[in-house]
Amino acid sequence: MRSCLIQLLVLIAMVFALLWFGLPLGADWLATNSLNASGFTGTGTKVDVSAYPPPVLLTGHADSIHLTSSQVGIGDLYAASIDLTLGKVELFSRRIGTVAGTLEGVRIAAPDGQPVTVDSVRLSGAASSASAEMEVSMAEAQRLAVAQLKSLGIAATVALAAPNKITVTAGGKSQPGRLVAAAGALLLVPDGDAFPTVTLIEPGGGNPFQLTSVTIAADHLTLIGTIDVQGLLGI
């Protein structure tokens, strides 16, 4: 009788250990396959699923999923690297509650077809409408403005100044203007009528961000917007 009880306790301990340590590994595999099925591509992708206690994973609930990868592409998002923590994830229904983390080397499509490189993006908040704080170098911002003006037949140089001022010089004449975020897009709005309003970045077609504000600092632009991580990943 005592021997049977010991064997039963050992069996229970083995089952408990398998559930405690094995379920997260199985959840990692499930989440990775779901990512791949959604069209996610990347190099060195690592997915770590956490839940406490681990048997909760049997219900499909994960407290968090830590996702890292490089050379990432999914939908309209292209990044050199990502490091994201997804919170309150329902694996079976593929719902993500929250997101926090960073994207590096993000490429956003511009109207002239030449991608804009965003050095870094910090994400936080609800996954369906996460806050995105983006940093673009001054050189890249100037290149973008010059290229978009050229696409309209305006050969010009551009100077930027805080908080959102821009000066366009063409044909020996200077025209002041402003950078404005409106309807999800980044616009160059002239103070006069020397040239029309120029769209520098617009949502969709290679840009998953909806912009809400822009600020010019000494050596970079800060763009604030939102992004639907739930729609992109949908794991």
C-alpha positions, 0 to 999 in steps of 0.5 A: 500500500505504501509503495503504491502511494509513493508511486502515485505521488511520484506520478503526480510530481512528474505530471506537475513538473511537465505542466509547470515546465513543459507548458511554456515551451508548448506555448512558445511553439504555438505563438511562434507558429501563429506569428508565422501564419500571420505573415511575420518574417524575421531572423533569429526570432525568439518567442518567450511565453509566460504565465503564472501559474503555468497551467493557466496556459491550458486556457490559452491565456498568457500573462506576457509574450516577449518577442525579439527578432531582426530584419522583420517584415509584417504587413506595412511594418519593416524594421531592422530589429524589434523587442516587444513585450505583449501583455494579457494575450489570449492565444486561442482567440489571438487577442493582445491586451497591451504592448511595450517595447522598441523598434529600431531602423523602421522603414516607412513608405513616402509618397515618392517611393523612397522609404523614410528611415525612423531610427527608433520607435517606442511603443506602449499602451493598448495593442490595438492603438498603441502610442508610438514615439518615433525619432527621425534624424535631422538629415533624414527629415531634410532629405525627405522634405527636399525629395517631396518638393522635388517630386512637385518640380520644386528644386529647393533646400530646407532648414528645420527649427524648433518647435515645428518651423521649416524654411524652404529656399528655392530660386533665391527666395526663402519661404517659411512654413510649418510641419503639421500632423493632420489626419494621420499624415505629416505635412509641410504647410507653407505660410504663404502661397509660394508652393502648395502644402506637401505631404511628406508621410501618409498612413497606409501603403507601407506606413502602419502609423497614424501621426498625431504630432511633430516636434523639431529638436536640435538634431532630430524630429520627434513624431508621435502617433499610434499603431495597431499592433493587434492587427499587425501581429494577430497571434 
